[in-house]
Amino acid sequence: MAQHRRSFSFRNLSFAAYVVVCLVGLVWPGYAWWGARFEPVVLGIPFSLTWVIGWVALTFLALLAYDLTRPRERE
């Protein structure tokens, strides 16, 4: 039987670290400490909504970078 070894590359570990940081930023304690306020107003929206929108935008960029750095198969 062939053993399947999983390779934990820098790419995978850094994305996993980002997921943990994102989780802390969007739930307790990160949101409670930094994001749960109404002031200042950013572009007419409360800071708490801007906080969540910012994390969604950062997650999009992180997923884009994760996809663009994947190893391509040769044809």
Secondary structure as GFF3:
##gff-version 3
##sequence-region A 1 75
A	DSSP	alpha_helix	10	26	.	.	.	ID=ss1
A	DSSP	alpha_helix	30	30	.	.	.	ID=ss2
A	DSSP	pi_helix	31	35	.	.	.	ID=ss3
A	DSSP	alpha_helix	47	68	.	.	.	ID=ss4
###
